């Protein structure tokens, strides 16, 4: 007996949805691209873009004016206020840095002056010691000459006179 095909036994084809979507996407893209290219080259496009730009700029100007009025009437700082304060802070920081470097320079200068004064004092002490040494040397020289004179007298036979105490 021959087997008859039943409708359930037939294979049903399931479409690939991705392929269908891809084909529709590229077809739509080509149509829209062609339409936009022709529209972009028309004067009505330029006029509409100009109107959009003018509307945007008017809206931006309106918002800026509104914000400036709001911040002028409220105690909140605006961007310009914050920028001005930031400039002042930077100026103060620069002045502090310059003062710090000047103080460092003054401290170094003070230290150098103190060192100079100490050296002068020590050199003054050295000069005084030098003077004392010179006096001692002259005293030694005079003592040496006195000793030589005594030696000459002793070697010449002249004995120094002795005093007797009664």
Secondary structure as UniProt FT lines:
FT   TURN            7..9
FT   HELIX           17..40
FT   HELIX           43..73
FT   HELIX           79..155
FT   TURN            156..157
//
